[in-house]
Amino acid sequence: DLVLDTTGEPVPLLPELEVVLFRVAQEALVNVGKHAGAGRVGLTLSYMDDMVVLDVRDDGRGFVPQDVVTTGESGYGLAAMGQRVRRVSGAFTVESAPGEGTALCASVPAMPAEVRS
């Protein structure tokens, strides 16, 4: 099951911010499909006054985030997501434990797209 939710009043963001959130969501869902063995994934996009927050949570097998190795073909997804978010002055966290699923949170500044008339 994939559950999508939006809270707050959606506003168009600067394209760079929208791309960052899209890519993080995309990579997070790919990771869930490849590694989590999850039965349920929840994706929530929350619009607040000064930030937009993307939460991705799954009920999969979980892991120890500090143990992720970025060598060979794996482990780069989390590092790349964090770098993308920090490049736009955002914050990125991953919480997980074996057998307890994973919660990923990316927040970016709520900088609206310029409206042209």
Jmol script that loads the backbone (N, CA, C; Angstrom):
load data "model"
ATOM      1  N   ASP A   1       0.830  -1.190   0.000  1.00  0.00           N
ATOM      2  CA  ASP A   1       0.000   0.000   0.000  1.00  0.00           C
ATOM      3  C   ASP A   1       0.875   1.255   0.000  1.00  0.00           C
ATOM      4  N   LEU A   2       0.500   2.217  -0.810  1.00  0.00           N
ATOM      5  CA  LEU A   2       1.135   3.532  -0.802  1.00  0.00           C
ATOM      6  C   LEU A   2       0.065   4.540  -0.427  1.00  0.00           C
ATOM      7  N   VAL A   3       0.299   5.278   0.645  1.00  0.00           N
ATOM      8  CA  VAL A   3      -0.651   6.282   1.110  1.00  0.00           C
ATOM      9  C   VAL A   3      -0.019   7.653   0.921  1.00  0.00           C
ATOM     10  N   LEU A   4      -0.692   8.513   0.164  1.00  0.00           N
ATOM     11  CA  LEU A   4      -0.208   9.873  -0.081  1.00  0.00           C
ATOM     12  C   LEU A   4      -1.079  10.850   0.683  1.00  0.00           C
ATOM     13  N   ASP A   5      -0.448  11.866   1.268  1.00  0.00           N
ATOM     14  CA  ASP A   5      -1.198  12.867   2.025  1.00  0.00           C
ATOM     15  C   ASP A   5      -0.521  14.221   1.870  1.00  0.00           C
ATOM     16  N   THR A   6      -1.320  15.258   1.898  1.00  0.00           N
ATOM     17  CA  THR A   6      -0.820  16.635   1.863  1.00  0.00           C
ATOM     18  C   THR A   6      -1.495  17.399   2.985  1.00  0.00           C
ATOM     19  N   THR A   7      -0.709  18.185   3.714  1.00  0.00           N
ATOM     20  CA  THR A   7      -1.279  19.040   4.747  1.00  0.00           C
ATOM     21  C   THR A   7      -0.885  20.486   4.467  1.00  0.00           C
ATOM     22  N   GLY A   8      -1.668  21.410   4.961  1.00  0.00           N
ATOM     23  CA  GLY A   8      -1.412  22.823   4.723  1.00  0.00           C
ATOM     24  C   GLY A   8      -1.928  23.236   3.356  1.00  0.00           C
ATOM     25  N   GLU A   9      -1.644  24.467   3.004  1.00  0.00           N
ATOM     26  CA  GLU A   9      -2.086  25.034   1.725  1.00  0.00           C
ATOM     27  C   GLU A   9      -0.965  24.919   0.698  1.00  0.00           C
ATOM     28  N   PRO A  10      -1.109  24.016  -0.283  1.00  0.00           N
ATOM     29  CA  PRO A  10      -0.059  23.862  -1.300  1.00  0.00           C
ATOM     30  C   PRO A  10       0.179  25.157  -2.079  1.00  0.00           C
ATOM     31  N   VAL A  11       1.444  25.493  -2.256  1.00  0.00           N
ATOM     32  CA  VAL A  11       1.826  26.661  -3.050  1.00  0.00           C
ATOM     33  C   VAL A  11       2.943  26.244  -4.005  1.00  0.00           C
ATOM     34  N   PRO A  12       2.976  26.846  -5.208  1.00  0.00           N
ATOM     35  CA  PRO A  12       4.090  26.536  -6.110  1.00  0.00           C
ATOM     36  C   PRO A  12       5.397  27.055  -5.507  1.00  0.00           C
ATOM     37  N   LEU A  13       6.400  26.193  -5.508  1.00  0.00           N
ATOM     38  CA  LEU A  13       7.711  26.563  -4.969  1.00  0.00           C
ATOM     39  C   LEU A  13       8.661  26.895  -6.105  1.00  0.00           C
ATOM     40  N   LEU A  14       9.799  27.491  -5.747  1.00  0.00           N
ATOM     41  CA  LEU A  14      10.854  27.665  -6.739  1.00  0.00           C
ATOM     42  C   LEU A  14      11.115  26.303  -7.382  1.00  0.00           C
ATOM     43  N   PRO A  15      11.267  26.261  -8.695  1.00  0.00           N
ATOM     44  CA  PRO A  15      11.460  24.973  -9.373  1.00  0.00           C
ATOM     45  C   PRO A  15      12.589  24.127  -8.772  1.00  0.00           C
ATOM     46  N   GLU A  16      13.675  24.760  -8.351  1.00  0.00           N
ATOM     47  CA  GLU A  16      14.795  24.015  -7.763  1.00  0.00           C
ATOM     48  C   GLU A  16      14.352  23.249  -6.516  1.00  0.00           C
ATOM     49  N   LEU A  17      13.489  23.869  -5.709  1.00  0.00           N
ATOM     50  CA  LEU A  17      13.001  23.219  -4.495  1.00  0.00           C
ATOM     51  C   LEU A  17      12.056  22.075  -4.838  1.00  0.00           C
ATOM     52  N   GLU A  18      11.192  22.287  -5.817  1.00  0.00           N
ATOM     53  CA  GLU A  18      10.271  21.234  -6.228  1.00  0.00           C
ATOM     54  C   GLU A  18      11.033  20.020  -6.759  1.00  0.00           C
ATOM     55  N   VAL A  19      12.096  20.266  -7.520  1.00  0.00           N
ATOM     56  CA  VAL A  19      12.900  19.169  -8.054  1.00  0.00           C
ATOM     57  C   VAL A  19      13.574  18.398  -6.919  1.00  0.00           C
ATOM     58  N   VAL A  20      14.096  19.103  -5.930  1.00  0.00           N
ATOM     59  CA  VAL A  20      14.741  18.438  -4.791  1.00  0.00           C
ATOM     60  C   VAL A  20      13.734  17.528  -4.084  1.00  0.00           C
ATOM     61  N   LEU A  21      12.551  18.037  -3.789  1.00  0.00           N
ATOM     62  CA  LEU A  21      11.548  17.223  -3.095  1.00  0.00           C
ATOM     63  C   LEU A  21      11.123  16.031  -3.948  1.00  0.00           C
ATOM     64  N   PHE A  22      10.950  16.254  -5.246  1.00  0.00           N
ATOM     65  CA  PHE A  22      10.576  15.159  -6.147  1.00  0.00           C
ATOM     66  C   PHE A  22      11.648  14.079  -6.164  1.00  0.00           C
ATOM     67  N   ARG A  23      12.902  14.479  -6.310  1.00  0.00           N
ATOM     68  CA  ARG A  23      13.998  13.505  -6.387  1.00  0.00           C
ATOM     69  C   ARG A  23      14.161  12.734  -5.074  1.00  0.00           C
ATOM     70  N   VAL A  24      13.991  13.409  -3.947  1.00  0.00           N
ATOM     71  CA  VAL A  24      14.084  12.716  -2.661  1.00  0.00           C
ATOM     72  C   VAL A  24      12.948  11.703  -2.542  1.00  0.00           C
ATOM     73  N   ALA A  25      11.729  12.111  -2.893  1.00  0.00           N
ATOM     74  CA  ALA A  25      10.597  11.176  -2.839  1.00  0.00           C
ATOM     75  C   ALA A  25      10.846   9.992  -3.760  1.00  0.00           C
ATOM     76  N   GLN A  26      11.330  10.260  -4.953  1.00  0.00           N
ATOM     77  CA  GLN A  26      11.594   9.221  -5.939  1.00  0.00           C
ATOM     78  C   GLN A  26      12.635   8.224  -5.412  1.00  0.00           C
ATOM     79  N   GLU A  27      13.736   8.729  -4.917  1.00  0.00           N
ATOM     80  CA  GLU A  27      14.805   7.861  -4.419  1.00  0.00           C
ATOM     81  C   GLU A  27      14.355   7.090  -3.181  1.00  0.00           C
ATOM     82  N   ALA A  28      13.595   7.752  -2.313  1.00  0.00           N
ATOM     83  CA  ALA A  28      13.106   7.078  -1.114  1.00  0.00           C
ATOM     84  C   ALA A  28      12.197   5.908  -1.487  1.00  0.00           C
ATOM     85  N   LEU A  29      11.310   6.116  -2.454  1.00  0.00           N
ATOM     86  CA  LEU A  29      10.413   5.042  -2.868  1.00  0.00           C
ATOM     87  C   LEU A  29      11.171   3.913  -3.561  1.00  0.00           C
ATOM     88  N   VAL A  30      12.206   4.256  -4.332  1.00  0.00           N
ATOM     89  CA  VAL A  30      13.052   3.222  -4.945  1.00  0.00           C
ATOM     90  C   VAL A  30      13.729   2.404  -3.846  1.00  0.00           C
ATOM     91  N   ASN A  31      14.248   3.084  -2.816  1.00  0.00           N
ATOM     92  CA  ASN A  31      14.898   2.377  -1.708  1.00  0.00           C
ATOM     93  C   ASN A  31      13.929   1.445  -0.992  1.00  0.00           C
ATOM     94  N   VAL A  32      12.708   1.915  -0.771  1.00  0.00           N
ATOM     95  CA  VAL A  32      11.707   1.067  -0.115  1.00  0.00           C
ATOM     96  C   VAL A  32      11.470  -0.179  -0.961  1.00  0.00           C
ATOM     97  N   GLY A  33      11.311   0.017  -2.280  1.00  0.00           N
ATOM     98  CA  GLY A  33      11.085  -1.115  -3.169  1.00  0.00           C
ATOM     99  C   GLY A  33      12.244  -2.100  -3.205  1.00  0.00           C
ATOM    100  N   LYS A  34      13.465  -1.593  -3.161  1.00  0.00           N
ATOM    101  CA  LYS A  34      14.657  -2.450  -3.254  1.00  0.00           C
ATOM    102  C   LYS A  34      15.014  -3.138  -1.944  1.00  0.00           C
ATOM    103  N   HIS A  35      14.857  -2.416  -0.832  1.00  0.00           N
ATOM    104  CA  HIS A  35      15.477  -2.874   0.408  1.00  0.00           C
ATOM    105  C   HIS A  35      14.532  -3.149   1.576  1.00  0.00           C
ATOM    106  N   ALA A  36      13.390  -2.489   1.644  1.00  0.00           N
ATOM    107  CA  ALA A  36      12.615  -2.485   2.888  1.00  0.00           C
ATOM    108  C   ALA A  36      11.755  -3.721   3.107  1.00  0.00           C
ATOM    109  N   GLY A  37      11.255  -4.320   2.033  1.00  0.00           N
ATOM    110  CA  GLY A  37      10.305  -5.406   2.218  1.00  0.00           C
ATOM    111  C   GLY A  37       9.060  -4.915   2.928  1.00  0.00           C
ATOM    112  N   ALA A  38       8.669  -3.680   2.641  1.00  0.00           N
ATOM    113  CA  ALA A  38       7.552  -3.041   3.343  1.00  0.00           C
ATOM    114  C   ALA A  38       6.206  -3.450   2.758  1.00  0.00           C
ATOM    115  N   GLY A  39       5.195  -3.477   3.607  1.00  0.00           N
ATOM    116  CA  GLY A  39       3.825  -3.704   3.160  1.00  0.00           C
ATOM    117  C   GLY A  39       3.086  -2.394   2.993  1.00  0.00           C
ATOM    118  N   ARG A  40       3.618  -1.347   3.630  1.00  0.00           N
ATOM    119  CA  ARG A  40       2.935  -0.047   3.608  1.00  0.00           C
ATOM    120  C   ARG A  40       3.977   1.062   3.587  1.00  0.00           C
ATOM    121  N   VAL A  41       3.721   2.069   2.751  1.00  0.00           N
ATOM    122  CA  VAL A  41       4.576   3.251   2.672  1.00  0.00           C
ATOM    123  C   VAL A  41       3.668   4.473   2.733  1.00  0.00           C
ATOM    124  N   GLY A  42       4.020   5.426   3.560  1.00  0.00           N
ATOM    125  CA  GLY A  42       3.277   6.676   3.653  1.00  0.00           C
ATOM    126  C   GLY A  42       4.153   7.830   3.223  1.00  0.00           C
ATOM    127  N   LEU A  43       3.629   8.665   2.352  1.00  0.00           N
ATOM    128  CA  LEU A  43       4.353   9.843   1.877  1.00  0.00           C
ATOM    129  C   LEU A  43       3.484  11.059   2.187  1.00  0.00           C
ATOM    130  N   THR A  44       4.010  11.974   2.985  1.00  0.00           N
ATOM    131  CA  THR A  44       3.265  13.174   3.376  1.00  0.00           C
ATOM    132  C   THR A  44       4.066  14.410   3.000  1.00  0.00           C
ATOM    133  N   LEU A  45       3.403  15.342   2.346  1.00  0.00           N
ATOM    134  CA  LEU A  45       3.992  16.631   2.003  1.00  0.00           C
ATOM    135  C   LEU A  45       3.248  17.685   2.805  1.00  0.00           C
ATOM    136  N   SER A  46       3.967  18.366   3.699  1.00  0.00           N
ATOM    137  CA  SER A  46       3.359  19.341   4.603  1.00  0.00           C
ATOM    138  C   SER A  46       3.830  20.744   4.267  1.00  0.00           C
ATOM    139  N   TYR A  47       2.882  21.606   3.922  1.00  0.00           N
ATOM    140  CA  TYR A  47       3.180  23.003   3.618  1.00  0.00           C
ATOM    141  C   TYR A  47       2.972  23.822   4.880  1.00  0.00           C
ATOM    142  N   MET A  48       4.045  24.483   5.330  1.00  0.00           N
ATOM    143  CA  MET A  48       3.981  25.344   6.504  1.00  0.00           C
ATOM    144  C   MET A  48       4.351  26.756   6.072  1.00  0.00           C
ATOM    145  N   ASP A  49       4.281  27.700   6.994  1.00  0.00           N
ATOM    146  CA  ASP A  49       4.572  29.089   6.648  1.00  0.00           C
ATOM    147  C   ASP A  49       5.972  29.275   6.091  1.00  0.00           C
ATOM    148  N   ASP A  50       6.966  28.669   6.740  1.00  0.00           N
ATOM    149  CA  ASP A  50       8.347  28.941   6.354  1.00  0.00           C
ATOM    150  C   ASP A  50       9.085  27.747   5.765  1.00  0.00           C
ATOM    151  N   MET A  51       8.426  26.575   5.715  1.00  0.00           N
ATOM    152  CA  MET A  51       9.082  25.403   5.145  1.00  0.00           C
ATOM    153  C   MET A  51       8.066  24.426   4.576  1.00  0.00           C
ATOM    154  N   VAL A  52       8.591  23.555   3.734  1.00  0.00           N
ATOM    155  CA  VAL A  52       7.806  22.448   3.210  1.00  0.00           C
ATOM    156  C   VAL A  52       8.540  21.186   3.621  1.00  0.00           C
ATOM    157  N   VAL A  53       7.787  20.246   4.192  1.00  0.00           N
ATOM    158  CA  VAL A  53       8.383  19.037   4.752  1.00  0.00           C
ATOM    159  C   VAL A  53       7.842  17.804   4.029  1.00  0.00           C
ATOM    160  N   LEU A  54       8.760  16.957   3.588  1.00  0.00           N
ATOM    161  CA  LEU A  54       8.418  15.675   2.979  1.00  0.00           C
ATOM    162  C   LEU A  54       8.784  14.579   3.971  1.00  0.00           C
ATOM    163  N   ASP A  55       7.789  13.769   4.340  1.00  0.00           N
ATOM    164  CA  ASP A  55       8.023  12.619   5.207  1.00  0.00           C
ATOM    165  C   ASP A  55       7.708  11.357   4.426  1.00  0.00           C
ATOM    166  N   VAL A  56       8.607  10.393   4.477  1.00  0.00           N
ATOM    167  CA  VAL A  56       8.375   9.089   3.863  1.00  0.00           C
ATOM    168  C   VAL A  56       8.609   8.051   4.955  1.00  0.00           C
ATOM    169  N   ARG A  57       7.567   7.274   5.243  1.00  0.00           N
ATOM    170  CA  ARG A  57       7.660   6.267   6.308  1.00  0.00           C
ATOM    171  C   ARG A  57       7.234   4.912   5.754  1.00  0.00           C
ATOM    172  N   ASP A  58       7.955   3.877   6.173  1.00  0.00           N
ATOM    173  CA  ASP A  58       7.566   2.535   5.755  1.00  0.00           C
ATOM    174  C   ASP A  58       7.570   1.595   6.957  1.00  0.00           C
ATOM    175  N   ASP A  59       6.891   0.462   6.788  1.00  0.00           N
ATOM    176  CA  ASP A  59       6.831  -0.537   7.852  1.00  0.00           C
ATOM    177  C   ASP A  59       7.734  -1.729   7.541  1.00  0.00           C
ATOM    178  N   GLY A  60       8.807  -1.463   6.809  1.00  0.00           N
ATOM    179  CA  GLY A  60       9.708  -2.526   6.369  1.00  0.00           C
ATOM    180  C   GLY A  60      10.672  -3.003   7.430  1.00  0.00           C
ATOM    181  N   ARG A  61      11.718  -3.674   6.960  1.00  0.00           N
ATOM    182  CA  ARG A  61      12.642  -4.348   7.874  1.00  0.00           C
ATOM    183  C   ARG A  61      13.545  -3.385   8.629  1.00  0.00           C
ATOM    184  N   GLY A  62      13.701  -2.157   8.151  1.00  0.00           N
ATOM    185  CA  GLY A  62      14.545  -1.188   8.854  1.00  0.00           C
ATOM    186  C   GLY A  62      16.023  -1.529   8.758  1.00  0.00           C
ATOM    187  N   PHE A  63      16.845  -0.662   9.310  1.00  0.00           N
ATOM    188  CA  PHE A  63      18.295  -0.820   9.277  1.00  0.00           C
ATOM    189  C   PHE A  63      18.906   0.140  10.280  1.00  0.00           C
ATOM    190  N   VAL A  64      20.204   0.046  10.451  1.00  0.00           N
ATOM    191  CA  VAL A  64      20.925   0.980  11.320  1.00  0.00           C
ATOM    192  C   VAL A  64      21.555   2.027  10.399  1.00  0.00           C
ATOM    193  N   PRO A  65      21.040   3.266  10.386  1.00  0.00           N
ATOM    194  CA  PRO A  65      21.542   4.278   9.441  1.00  0.00           C
ATOM    195  C   PRO A  65      23.052   4.479   9.489  1.00  0.00           C
ATOM    196  N   GLN A  66      23.656   4.402  10.678  1.00  0.00           N
ATOM    197  CA  GLN A  66      25.099   4.616  10.794  1.00  0.00           C
ATOM    198  C   GLN A  66      25.897   3.499  10.122  1.00  0.00           C
ATOM    199  N   ASP A  67      25.261   2.358   9.907  1.00  0.00           N
ATOM    200  CA  ASP A  67      25.954   1.215   9.308  1.00  0.00           C
ATOM    201  C   ASP A  67      25.898   1.193   7.779  1.00  0.00           C
ATOM    202  N   VAL A  68      25.221   2.173   7.165  1.00  0.00           N
ATOM    203  CA  VAL A  68      25.125   2.195   5.708  1.00  0.00           C
ATOM    204  C   VAL A  68      26.499   2.514   5.132  1.00  0.00           C
ATOM    205  N   VAL A  69      26.965   1.648   4.275  1.00  0.00           N
ATOM    206  CA  VAL A  69      28.286   1.801   3.660  1.00  0.00           C
ATOM    207  C   VAL A  69      28.104   2.368   2.261  1.00  0.00           C
ATOM    208  N   THR A  70      28.876   3.393   1.920  1.00  0.00           N
ATOM    209  CA  THR A  70      28.754   4.013   0.598  1.00  0.00           C
ATOM    210  C   THR A  70      29.905   3.597  -0.301  1.00  0.00           C
ATOM    211  N   THR A  71      30.022   2.294  -0.464  1.00  0.00           N
ATOM    212  CA  THR A  71      31.020   1.778  -1.394  1.00  0.00           C
ATOM    213  C   THR A  71      30.322   0.862  -2.378  1.00  0.00           C
ATOM    214  N   GLY A  72      30.931   0.654  -3.512  1.00  0.00           N
ATOM    215  CA  GLY A  72      30.338  -0.227  -4.504  1.00  0.00           C
ATOM    216  C   GLY A  72      29.068   0.360  -5.076  1.00  0.00           C
ATOM    217  N   GLU A  73      28.028  -0.462  -5.183  1.00  0.00           N
ATOM    218  CA  GLU A  73      26.789  -0.064  -5.855  1.00  0.00           C
ATOM    219  C   GLU A  73      25.714   0.436  -4.899  1.00  0.00           C
ATOM    220  N   SER A  74      25.951   0.386  -3.590  1.00  0.00           N
ATOM    221  CA  SER A  74      24.868   0.739  -2.682  1.00  0.00           C
ATOM    222  C   SER A  74      25.294   1.815  -1.690  1.00  0.00           C
ATOM    223  N   GLY A  75      24.284   2.386  -1.031  1.00  0.00           N
ATOM    224  CA  GLY A  75      24.542   3.349   0.018  1.00  0.00           C
ATOM    225  C   GLY A  75      24.604   4.790  -0.433  1.00  0.00           C
ATOM    226  N   TYR A  76      24.683   5.028  -1.734  1.00  0.00           N
ATOM    227  CA  TYR A  76      24.791   6.409  -2.203  1.00  0.00           C
ATOM    228  C   TYR A  76      23.461   7.146  -2.178  1.00  0.00           C
ATOM    229  N   GLY A  77      22.352   6.428  -2.215  1.00  0.00           N
ATOM    230  CA  GLY A  77      21.035   7.066  -2.253  1.00  0.00           C
ATOM    231  C   GLY A  77      20.797   8.005  -1.092  1.00  0.00           C
ATOM    232  N   LEU A  78      21.040   7.522   0.133  1.00  0.00           N
ATOM    233  CA  LEU A  78      20.819   8.358   1.310  1.00  0.00           C
ATOM    234  C   LEU A  78      21.747   9.561   1.320  1.00  0.00           C
ATOM    235  N   ALA A  79      23.015   9.329   0.997  1.00  0.00           N
ATOM    236  CA  ALA A  79      23.976  10.436   0.985  1.00  0.00           C
ATOM    237  C   ALA A  79      23.588  11.473  -0.062  1.00  0.00           C
ATOM    238  N   ALA A  80      23.175  11.017  -1.243  1.00  0.00           N
ATOM    239  CA  ALA A  80      22.789  11.942  -2.312  1.00  0.00           C
ATOM    240  C   ALA A  80      21.547  12.733  -1.937  1.00  0.00           C
ATOM    241  N   MET A  81      20.586  12.069  -1.297  1.00  0.00           N
ATOM    242  CA  MET A  81      19.378  12.780  -0.864  1.00  0.00           C
ATOM    243  C   MET A  81      19.738  13.883   0.120  1.00  0.00           C
ATOM    244  N   GLY A  82      20.574  13.559   1.096  1.00  0.00           N
ATOM    245  CA  GLY A  82      20.989  14.553   2.076  1.00  0.00           C
ATOM    246  C   GLY A  82      21.716  15.720   1.441  1.00  0.00           C
ATOM    247  N   GLN A  83      22.609  15.428   0.496  1.00  0.00           N
ATOM    248  CA  GLN A  83      23.341  16.499  -0.187  1.00  0.00           C
ATOM    249  C   GLN A  83      22.408  17.397  -0.979  1.00  0.00           C
ATOM    250  N   ARG A  84      21.452  16.802  -1.689  1.00  0.00           N
ATOM    251  CA  ARG A  84      20.485  17.601  -2.472  1.00  0.00           C
ATOM    252  C   ARG A  84      19.740  18.582  -1.571  1.00  0.00           C
ATOM    253  N   VAL A  85      19.266  18.073  -0.452  1.00  0.00           N
ATOM    254  CA  VAL A  85      18.465  18.890   0.463  1.00  0.00           C
ATOM    255  C   VAL A  85      19.315  19.988   1.093  1.00  0.00           C
ATOM    256  N   ARG A  86      20.518  19.660   1.516  1.00  0.00           N
ATOM    257  CA  ARG A  86      21.379  20.672   2.149  1.00  0.00           C
ATOM    258  C   ARG A  86      21.819  21.750   1.163  1.00  0.00           C
ATOM    259  N   ARG A  87      21.918  21.407  -0.125  1.00  0.00           N
ATOM    260  CA  ARG A  87      22.298  22.409  -1.140  1.00  0.00           C
ATOM    261  C   ARG A  87      21.269  23.530  -1.259  1.00  0.00           C
ATOM    262  N   VAL A  88      20.025  23.267  -0.880  1.00  0.00           N
ATOM    263  CA  VAL A  88      18.994  24.307  -0.937  1.00  0.00           C
ATOM    264  C   VAL A  88      18.646  24.799   0.475  1.00  0.00           C
ATOM    265  N   SER A  89      19.609  24.687   1.383  1.00  0.00           N
ATOM    266  CA  SER A  89      19.476  25.148   2.775  1.00  0.00           C
ATOM    267  C   SER A  89      18.390  24.415   3.541  1.00  0.00           C
ATOM    268  N   GLY A  90      18.205  23.146   3.216  1.00  0.00           N
ATOM    269  CA  GLY A  90      17.218  22.335   3.909  1.00  0.00           C
ATOM    270  C   GLY A  90      17.859  21.428   4.939  1.00  0.00           C
ATOM    271  N   ALA A  91      17.030  20.566   5.523  1.00  0.00           N
ATOM    272  CA  ALA A  91      17.483  19.601   6.517  1.00  0.00           C
ATOM    273  C   ALA A  91      16.991  18.218   6.121  1.00  0.00           C
ATOM    274  N   PHE A  92      17.792  17.199   6.441  1.00  0.00           N
ATOM    275  CA  PHE A  92      17.474  15.831   6.050  1.00  0.00           C
ATOM    276  C   PHE A  92      17.803  14.894   7.202  1.00  0.00           C
ATOM    277  N   THR A  93      16.849  14.048   7.591  1.00  0.00           N
ATOM    278  CA  THR A  93      17.094  13.073   8.646  1.00  0.00           C
ATOM    279  C   THR A  93      16.544  11.716   8.236  1.00  0.00           C
ATOM    280  N   VAL A  94      17.169  10.686   8.770  1.00  0.00           N
ATOM    281  CA  VAL A  94      16.709   9.319   8.569  1.00  0.00           C
ATOM    282  C   VAL A  94      16.677   8.655   9.939  1.00  0.00           C
ATOM    283  N   GLU A  95      15.525   8.070  10.268  1.00  0.00           N
ATOM    284  CA  GLU A  95      15.401   7.319  11.506  1.00  0.00           C
ATOM    285  C   GLU A  95      14.978   5.906  11.135  1.00  0.00           C
ATOM    286  N   SER A  96      15.681   4.925  11.664  1.00  0.00           N
ATOM    287  CA  SER A  96      15.361   3.539  11.373  1.00  0.00           C
ATOM    288  C   SER A  96      16.012   2.654  12.415  1.00  0.00           C
ATOM    289  N   ALA A  97      15.460   1.466  12.562  1.00  0.00           N
ATOM    290  CA  ALA A  97      16.043   0.445  13.413  1.00  0.00           C
ATOM    291  C   ALA A  97      15.603  -0.903  12.866  1.00  0.00           C
ATOM    292  N   PRO A  98      16.435  -1.904  13.012  1.00  0.00           N
ATOM    293  CA  PRO A  98      16.067  -3.225  12.502  1.00  0.00           C
ATOM    294  C   PRO A  98      14.698  -3.672  13.027  1.00  0.00           C
ATOM    295  N   GLY A  99      13.839  -4.072  12.105  1.00  0.00           N
ATOM    296  CA  GLY A  99      12.506  -4.545  12.451  1.00  0.00           C
ATOM    297  C   GLY A  99      11.491  -3.458  12.726  1.00  0.00           C
ATOM    298  N   GLU A 100      11.880  -2.197  12.599  1.00  0.00           N
ATOM    299  CA  GLU A 100      10.973  -1.105  12.969  1.00  0.00           C
ATOM    300  C   GLU A 100      10.669  -0.132  11.837  1.00  0.00           C
ATOM    301  N   GLY A 101      11.010  -0.478  10.615  1.00  0.00           N
ATOM    302  CA  GLY A 101      10.716   0.415   9.500  1.00  0.00           C
ATOM    303  C   GLY A 101      11.671   1.587   9.445  1.00  0.00           C
ATOM    304  N   THR A 102      11.363   2.511   8.541  1.00  0.00           N
ATOM    305  CA  THR A 102      12.222   3.673   8.315  1.00  0.00           C
ATOM    306  C   THR A 102      11.373   4.923   8.161  1.00  0.00           C
ATOM    307  N   ALA A 103      11.862   6.023   8.713  1.00  0.00           N
ATOM    308  CA  ALA A 103      11.227   7.331   8.551  1.00  0.00           C
ATOM    309  C   ALA A 103      12.275   8.297   8.033  1.00  0.00           C
ATOM    310  N   LEU A 104      11.981   8.886   6.900  1.00  0.00           N
ATOM    311  CA  LEU A 104      12.885   9.836   6.256  1.00  0.00           C
ATOM    312  C   LEU A 104      12.179  11.188   6.239  1.00  0.00           C
ATOM    313  N   CYS A 105      12.896  12.258   6.552  1.00  0.00           N
ATOM    314  CA  CYS A 105      12.300  13.588   6.573  1.00  0.00           C
ATOM    315  C   CYS A 105      13.219  14.571   5.855  1.00  0.00           C
ATOM    316  N   ALA A 106      12.656  15.264   4.868  1.00  0.00           N
ATOM    317  CA  ALA A 106      13.389  16.308   4.144  1.00  0.00           C
ATOM    318  C   ALA A 106      12.581  17.593   4.255  1.00  0.00           C
ATOM    319  N   SER A 107      13.198  18.653   4.739  1.00  0.00           N
ATOM    320  CA  SER A 107      12.511  19.939   4.806  1.00  0.00           C
ATOM    321  C   SER A 107      13.313  20.974   4.031  1.00  0.00           C
ATOM    322  N   VAL A 108      12.581  21.802   3.282  1.00  0.00           N
ATOM    323  CA  VAL A 108      13.206  22.854   2.485  1.00  0.00           C
ATOM    324  C   VAL A 108      12.497  24.167   2.783  1.00  0.00           C
ATOM    325  N   PRO A 109      13.174  25.293   2.558  1.00  0.00           N
ATOM    326  CA  PRO A 109      12.518  26.588   2.773  1.00  0.00           C
ATOM    327  C   PRO A 109      11.324  26.731   1.829  1.00  0.00           C
ATOM    328  N   ALA A 110      10.244  27.315   2.326  1.00  0.00           N
ATOM    329  CA  ALA A 110       9.035  27.513   1.515  1.00  0.00           C
ATOM    330  C   ALA A 110       9.178  28.792   0.702  1.00  0.00           C
ATOM    331  N   MET A 111      10.055  28.761  -0.284  1.00  0.00           N
ATOM    332  CA  MET A 111      10.279  29.927  -1.141  1.00  0.00           C
ATOM    333  C   MET A 111       9.367  29.781  -2.351  1.00  0.00           C
ATOM    334  N   PRO A 112       8.350  30.643  -2.444  1.00  0.00           N
ATOM    335  CA  PRO A 112       7.380  30.496  -3.534  1.00  0.00           C
ATOM    336  C   PRO A 112       7.990  30.846  -4.896  1.00  0.00           C
ATOM    337  N   ALA A 113       7.451  30.201  -5.910  1.00  0.00           N
ATOM    338  CA  ALA A 113       7.848  30.519  -7.278  1.00  0.00           C
ATOM    339  C   ALA A 113       7.377  31.931  -7.582  1.00  0.00           C
ATOM    340  N   GLU A 114       8.127  32.623  -8.412  1.00  0.00           N
ATOM    341  CA  GLU A 114       7.712  33.964  -8.809  1.00  0.00           C
ATOM    342  C   GLU A 114       6.496  33.858  -9.703  1.00  0.00           C
ATOM    343  N   VAL A 115       5.516  34.684  -9.403  1.00  0.00           N
ATOM    344  CA  VAL A 115       4.304  34.706 -10.216  1.00  0.00           C
ATOM    345  C   VAL A 115       4.462  35.773 -11.270  1.00  0.00           C
ATOM    346  N   ARG A 116       4.351  35.370 -12.522  1.00  0.00           N
ATOM    347  CA  ARG A 116       4.474  36.330 -13.630  1.00  0.00           C
ATOM    348  C   ARG A 116       3.099  36.670 -14.152  1.00  0.00           C
ATOM    349  N   SER A 117       2.899  37.944 -14.405  1.00  0.00           N
ATOM    350  CA  SER A 117       1.584  38.335 -14.923  1.00  0.00           C
ATOM    351  C   SER A 117       1.705  38.863 -16.333  1.00  0.00           C
TER     352      SER A 117
END
end "model"
wireframe off; spacefill off
backbone 0.3
color backbone group
